[in-house]
Amino acid sequence: MCSMSCLRASCLLIGLFWVGAGCAGVCLTLFLLFGQRLKDWTHNTYTPSMEDVVPLLVLSIPSVVFSLVLMGGAAYRLKSQVMAWMVWFSIVPITVWVWFAYNQLKHHGYIDWTRQGMKGCYFCGLDPEESYVTITCVVLTVIDLLSLIIAGQYHGKLKRRYREATESQFVYSQRSNQPVGPPHHASYHTAQAEPLANVGYSYQYQSQNGYREHNF
């Protein structure tokens, strides 16, 4: 198990890595939308596919935001921010592989929505491109899982420390609210009650001998 400082530094590096990956995704989105080289490679037959652009953009921008949230949570030891990053990056690999499977199904003819404007898979069936996309998805998924493990350990330590601090504060408040005074024992009250009884008896005795009465 790593120490608290080691996990904190690791979460900062993880957040920095995924900020860079998210920015790269935004740049790739712009390239798919406005890249002139794609048109040159396809002899001006390329048109952007929203089935590729929208998922990439939807994953990239929130990934940058949540990675910055993770860096802030790691720096200031905020377990809620670390948990928010973990929730989002649990969704990311699922979305990536759903998109990958969708393109494979289109390529092999299991899904055919060409009449509704569906475009074909641009990387499927191409020798280097399909391998690059597959390897990139696998590598990013493995890095995502390792990042989730490290962030989960850091979140667990933060949660444990928060619980210990809360319990210590509760015990301290209970002790500070405890009344300070003589012990409440039956023998103590009995011993204090006897002089009071004697005072009452002497008061009545003096009253019977003609002294002036006082009402308390």
N, C-alpha and C positions, 0 to 999 in steps of 0.2 A: 504494500500500500504506500502511495506517495504521501508526502507531507502536505500540509495546507498551502504552504508557499509554492511548492512544486506544482500542485494542481491549479493554483491561481495563475501562475505563469503560463502553464499549458493552455488554459482557457483563453488567455489573452492572445497567444499565438494562433490558437484555433480560430478565434474571431477574426484576427488579421488575415488568415488564409482565406476564410470564406468571404470576407469583404472583397479580396482580390478576385476570387472566383465569380462572385456576383457581378462585379464590374466587367469582367471578361464576358459574362453572359449578356450584359447589356450591349457591349461592343459588338458581339456576334449577332445580336438582334438587329442592330443598325446595319451591319454588313449584309444580312439577309434581306433587309428592306431596300437598301440603296446601293448595294455593292455593284460597281460597274464590271468587276472581273467576272462575276457570275454570268452576266449578260454576254460578255465576250466568250466565255467558255462554252456557252450554249447557243452561240450565234444569234443573240438577241431573242431567244425563245423563252428565257427565264422570266417567271413572274413569282413574286413572293407568295408563299403558302402560309396562310394564317394558322393552319393546323400545326405548323412548326414555330412560327413567330410568337404567337400568343402564349403557349405554354412556357417557352423560354423566357419571355418577358415577365410572366407572372411568377416564375420561380426566382428570377435573378434579382429583381428590385426588393421584394420582401427579404430575400436572403441577406442582402447588404444591410437592411435595416435591423434585422434580428441579430446579425453578427455584431453590429455596433452595440446593440442592447446587451449581448453576451459580454463584450469587453467592459461595458460599464458595470454590469453585475459582478464580474470577476474583480474589477478594481475596487468597488465599494462593498463587496461581500453581500450582495442582494440575491437571495435564493429565488425570489419570484421572477427576476429577469433571466436567471439561468434556466429556470423551468420553462419560460416562454420560448427561449431559443431551442430547448430540447423538443418541445411540442412541434414547432415548425419544421425542424430538421428531421423529425420522424415522418413527416408528410412528404418531404422532398424526394427521397429515393422511391417511394411508392409511385409518386407522380411521374418520375423519370421512366420507370419501367412500364408503366401503363402507356405512356407515349411511345416507347420503343416497341412494345407489343402491338400497339395500334398500327404503326407503320409496317411491321412485318405482316400483319393480317391484310393490310391493303395490298402489299406487294404480291402476296400469294393468292389473292383473289377471294379471300373469305369475307372481305368488306368491299362493297362496290357502290359508292355513292357519287359516281361521276356525273350523273344527271343533276344532282344537287350542288355541283360545283366542287366536289372533292378532287384534290390533286394527288398525284401519285407520290410514292416515297422517293425522295431525291437521292438518298444514299444507299438504298437497298439494291443489291445486285452488282454494285461497283466494287472492284477488288480492293483498292486501298481505302476508300471512303467508308465502306461498311465496317471494315476492321477497326478503323480509327474511332468511329462512333461507338462501337461495341466496347472497345478497350476503355474509352473515356468514361462510359457509363459504369463499367465494373470498378475502375479505379476510384471514381468519385463516390460510389456506394461504399466501398471498403473504408475510405477516409471518413465518410459520414458516420459509419458505425463506430469506428475508433473514437471519433470526436464525441459521439453520444456517450460512450463508456466513460471517457475522462470527465465530461461535463456532469454525468450522473454521479460519479464519485465525489466531485467537488460539491454538488448540490446536497448529497447526503451528509458531508461534513458540515456544511453550513447549517443544515437543518438540525443536526445533532448539537452544534454549538448554540444555536438559537434556543433549543429546548433546555439545555443546561443553564443558559443565562436566565431564561424565564423561571425555571424552578428555583434558582438561587435568589432571584428577586422576590419570588413568592415567599420563600422561607424568611428572608430578611424583613419583608413587610409584616409577616406574622409575628416575628419577634419584636419588632418595633411597636406594634399595636398592643402587645401584652401589657396590662396594667402593672405599674410598679408600686408596691406597697407591702404591708405586713402580710404574712401567710394566712390564708383563709382556712384555718383548722377549727374544729369544734372546741378543742381545749383552749384555743386562744380566745374565742368568743365567750366561753364560760368564765375564763379568768377576768375578762374585761367587764362582764356583766355583774360580778360580785361587788366591786366597789360602788357601782351605780345603785345596787340594791341597798347597800349600807347608807349611801347618801340619802336615799328616799326614807329610810327608817329614822335617821337622825332628824330629818326635816319634820316628820310627823311627831317625833318625840318632843321637839322644841315647840311645835304648834300646840301640843297638849299642855305644856307648862306656861302658856300664856304669851308666848312670843308673837310678834306680828307675823301674819301669814303673807307669803308672797306666792303669787300664781305665775308659774313659768309656762 
